[in-house]
């Protein structure tokens, strides 16, 4: 709505109330500013890298020193040669003609508005002028254009008149006409700056020149040439295209999911075998979007989906439950947002239009800054009745008016849901929810809840045959052969999938305590009749099964005792050492204080056996993540005793397979080993002949909009077989992927000491396997993380070992497609067999990288892991490296199949997720009521958006109240996190 009668439907920022207590942390800062920090500008390389898979050396300007990445030392010669289809489409040719690049400037444009530049560029006057110049024009929507023709005197100026908008507005309403800019004339300047020759890109691919700015310009042009035609008819979001005719589904009834086409150009190893070295990666993609709806309806759907007891609320119930809550504190009344209100913060940053007759013909899009809350409105809340502003009257005077009265008097609108909170836009406007309609194709960037995730998996996880069909349908829609832009610049793309020469690595045998198993190409084995390679070293003499809940609502006492008895038998059958039967006892939730519950479990178990507990099982009635985290927080950080959470329905069923799976985890937590890959002889290690350590690191981040800190987790192999991994975790800078020096200092030294004590030697060779970093961060991994490690080795007087640094990532869209019904290359679902290795066509022409599918896909289409070797002091041969990575995937401690990712990285994932329970930045009570506590919004306010490298408080220490130092040391080096 408007403070002035001339503003049709919005209250300007100068007239809105000044909410002294609106949202915590939402004080107004400058554009891009946050608490003294500024939003970092992306470099040209980073901007292009958002759309194109660029090699690591493209980001060399970000590095401290010039980094030379190791060249491919050769190809695998051990695996069985096979043919494998890839969702890659080769560029079969392109013209070497000159391509002219132009800078595009619109004047005046004091706000540097991209929307204005697009509007002027797409104006009929500009189109007609460019047609007279000849050639085909491409435009990046911002500041660059390309053409096959050179314009006279290298510059063109076009005057564009946008006064037609003002004339149209005047016919609608005089107040609207006042808001249209008086000056509708703009000048477009097109100035030639560079000449691009794709032959320069060919020279790079053949290794004749190094990567430089001109190679980047070639890739930028190639990307825009490929995207121009489809972007004129489809919605474009980064690398994805969405056709309105594509399938649309629902997620839990409150979101929609659109199927789109992922398209990205990439460099290809095919240049070595007569190809162009360019290809197009095409895949199907599913993306969650906000539905197009009024914000009041959207708010109701959002709240309905959050809790079962909220599912039946209507608009009246919603308005009631969104009112602030009154709390007496030190004899004074204080007001806080309700729990339901906190969920509405997810609407922050949504774009919307205002839907009433004063705004119908004003094409203006607003952004939700926040849902208004201010304690001064008391329990009534910041509603249309309570929020007032100084309205300028026709005679020049001002009048204090409520938003409700303004709409009734100015537009004749009686708000139906006036008790809902008011929306504040990023421009300071105040709007009732019911008059705000979301615009289409807005990505849902927040974390999906359990039901939404389940629905997304059902729609996204399709078998290879269906995925291949969807990809080929997408290629048909792209119409490369008819693309006028590709034709103009002579680019030809083969519409058939690339079929590459791949290898099928031989699977290993898996050694248990009493037998060896050969899984063959099935990639599966079971635990029946098998003993763990190494059982728990110390027999279990003090342990318990604690049923959390009252009155048998979780499991009954006899069911709990039966599970404890059956589990004991099964663990013994697998070789586990149990000296005494477990205590089985129920403990009530009481007042919900899980610290007391864990303390009671610890004391009752210890008193029963007159000995400190070795492991405690907790049987939980639900899969509530917060309950799980609070139990782990207490057991890990206070007592330093391993624990195992069980879901009550599984305990009631007491199925042997489930108990065997639990036994694998319990055995690893108690220091045992499930299995290993045997060496050539009984005493020869299978992978290394010299002291070798494997380190895996992963950094996890909070969900989009979350204030949770980033957590770094480091795992380290502790034995010569690479079967046991100890872990250390610590907070990193918020949303910072590269591990900081102080974070590394808190994780690595103690594990190094423990490794030397166990192995009686220092490592000669270190495999450092890093997950989660993009090519733009490879330099930082080497310049910072590896350098920090070397410094720590020096400080401890360890000889600096040779490093082999490997980046492992699954964040890509490359998929393998075996020939249908070919049992020699694919399984019964059409997925590649475990051990499928691809080193050609999809890899870099010179770098040491490969794709490996080491697992059996349970559902959907298998996603291979992309391994990139960015440093190799030891000169490891491809056969040895690829065999080691593949075979160690069979040693994952809690699985009867090989896993998709090297265990060092897999374990670091688990450890970083577990470390969320160890955060010291929020009390347990605040965390369990995160939706209702100020300072922990589900979505950041508009003014909070920006770069923030503030360091979070360190994690709580492990085993701070352990009864004996040796017990604390054992806990810290066992696999407590699995």
C-alpha positions, 0 to 999 in steps of 0.5 A: 500500500502507499503512504502517498495517495499517488503510490498505488498500493505500497507504503514507501520506506520513508513512511513506514513504521520503524519496528524497533524489535522486528526481526533479530539481526535485520538492521538495515545495512548498505547494499551487500553489507553485513556486519562490516563484511561486504559481498564479494564480487565474482571474477569473470572466470567464476561467472563463466564457471557457473555455467561451464565446467572449466578446468582448474587452471582457469582459476589460476588468478585466485592462487598464491602461486602458479600451480602445475597440475599433474599430467595424466601418466597413462591409462588403465591397462588391467581392467576388461575393455568394454563399451559404455554410453555417456550422456555426452554429445560431441561437437563435431565441428565449428567454424574458424571464422572471426567472432566479434565481441562487443561491450553493451552500455545503456545510458542513463543507468545509475543503478546499473540495472540489468533489467533495464539493459535487457529491456533496451536491448530487446526493444524493437528499435534496437532489433531493427538497427542490428538487422541492418548490420547483418549477421546473428547477434548474441547477448548475455543479458548484461554487458556483452554481445557477439556477432559474426559481422563487424560493425562500421567504425567498431561502434553503434549508438541507438536511441530508444524511447520508452515513453510508450509506457508512460502514455499507456500508464496515463490511460489507466490512472493518473496516480500511476502515471506520476510514478512513470519516469519522465525521461523515457529516452535511453542511449544504447552504445555497442562498442567492439572490444575483441575478436574471438577465434575458436582455433585458439581454444583448439590450441589449448586443447592440444597442449600448444598454449596455456590457459589464458583470458582468450581461452576463457572468452572462447568458452564464454562465447561457445556457452552463449552460442549454445544457450541463446536459442533455447533461452528465447523460448524456455525459462533459464536457471543457471545450466537448466532449461524449463519448458512449460510443457515439461512434466510438473509434480508436487512435493508434499502438497506445498511445493511443485517440482519441474522437470527440466533439461541440464545443458553444459558445454565441457572440454573433452579428451576426444581431441587426442583422437581426432575429435574437436575436444568439445562436448555438450553434457545433457541430463534431466533435472528435477527442481523444487519451486514455490507454487504461484499463489497468493501469500496468504494461501501459500502461508497456510499451505506451508504451515499445514505441512510442517506438523501433523497437528497443524494439518487441519488449520484453516485461515482463521486458525492460522491468524490466531496461531500467528499472534505473538506469545506473551511471557512474563520475565522479571515481572515484565511482559515480553512478546515473542514470535509464535512457533508457527510464525517462525516457519513463515520466515521461509517466505523471505526473499520470495518475489511477488506482485501486488494484485489489486486494481491499482496495481494490475497494470503496473508490471512491478516485482517486489521481494519479501524482506521479512514478515513483520514482527514488533513487540510494540504491537503486543499480542495483536501482532503487526497486522493490517489493523495495527500497523499505521503510517502517515498518509499524505492527503489531497490538501497536503496534510498528513493523517495517521492511517492503518493499512486496513483503512487505507485499502478500504478508503483508497481502493474500496477493498475490505481485507478478508484476512486482516489479522495476518501479519504484514509483508515488508518488501526490500524497498520498504513497502508494506503489503497485506498477504492476501494482495501479494501473488508470487511470481512463477519459477522461483526456486525453493532453496531451503532444505526439503523436509522429510516428506518433500525429500521422499517425494523428490526422490520418487520423482527423480530416481528413475531407472537408466532406460527412463533417464536415457529416454528423457535425455534424448527427448531433451536433445530433440527439444533443443533442436541443435540442427535447427538452431540459427545461432549454431548455424551462423557460427558453424557449430555442429553437434552430434545428436547421438550419445557418445560411446566410449572405450571404458574398463571394468575393473576386477572385483576383490575378494572380501576377507572375514574372520572365518572365510573369504567371499567373492562378490563377483559382478553383483557387488553384494554379499551377506553376513550369514555364517560370517565372523567379523575380521576382528571383534571388539578387543575388550569383552562387553561387561557393562552395557544396557538397552534403554527404552526412552518413553513412558508406559510402554509407548515405545516398546514393552519390557518383554520386547526390549529384553527379547531384542537384547537377548537376540542381539547378543546371540547374533553379535556372538555368532559374528565373533563379538565378545560379550561377557555379561547380559545387557541391562534392559530398562525403560526411562521416561522422557520426564520433562524432556531434559535429555541431559538427565535421561542420559545421566540416568542411563549412565548411572543405572548401567554403571551401578548395575555392573559396578563398572563404567558403561562400554556402550548404551543402546537407546530405543527411540519412539520416532526418528526425531533428529533433535532427540537423536542429536541431544543423546549423542551430544551427551554421550559423546561430549560428556561421558565419552561412551559409544552409543547406538540409537534404535528405532522402536518398530525395528526393536519390536520386529527383531529381525536378524538382518537388522540386528546383523547390520547394527552389529557391524556398527557396534563392532566398529564403535568398539574397536573391531573390524568388519572385513578387509581386502586380503593381500597377495599373501597372508602377511602382505598388505594389499595396497601399500608396501611402505608406511602409508596414511589415508586422510579424508576431509569434508566440510558440511554447511548449514541449509540455505538460510541457516545460521548453523556454522560450517563443520570440518571433519578429518578422518585418518586411517589408523592401520596398514590395511586402511580398515579403521578410521579415527575422526576429528571435527571442528567448526570452520568459518561460516559457509567457507569450504576451505579448512582454516589453519586453526581448524586444521591445527585442532584436528590433525596433530592429536591423530598424527600422534595416535597414528605414530603410537599405533604404527611405531613409525611416521608415514612416508606417503599420505593420500589426501582425499578431499570432497566437496571442492570445485575446480575453482578451489583446487589451488586453495586446497594445495596452497592452504590445506596441504601447506597447513598439513606440512607445517603440522608435520614439521612442528611435530618433528615428523619427516614431511611425507610425499602427498598424493592429493585427490579430489572426489566429487559426485556433484556432476551430471555425467552418467553411464549407460550400458548397452541395453540387456548387455550382462557383460557391462550392466546389471538387471536394472540397466546400471553399470557394473561395480568397477566401471572406469571411464578415462576417455571422452568425458575427462580433461585432455591433459589432466589426471582424472577419471570417473569410477562407478564402484557401487550397486545403485539401489534405486535410480541411475548410478552416479559415478564419482569423479576423481581428480589427482591434483598433486602426486609426489609419489608418481602413483600409476593409474592401475595402482591408484584406481585399484586401491580406490575401488577395492577399498570401497569394499571395506566400508565398515557398515555395508555388505556392498561396495560404497560409491565413494572412497571410505575416507571421504564417506566417513568424513561425511558421517563425522561432520554430520554427527558433529552437528550435535557437538555445536557449542553455539546454542544451548540444547533448549534453544536448539530443540525450539529452533523455530521459536527462538530469535537468532535462528531463522529458517531464512535470512532476512534480506538485509542479512544476505551477504558474505560473512566469514565470522568464525563460529565457537569451537565444538564441545570437546569429546569425553570431557567427563570420562571416568578414566583417561584411557577410556577417553583416548579410546573413544577419540580414536575409535569409530564413534561416528558411524 
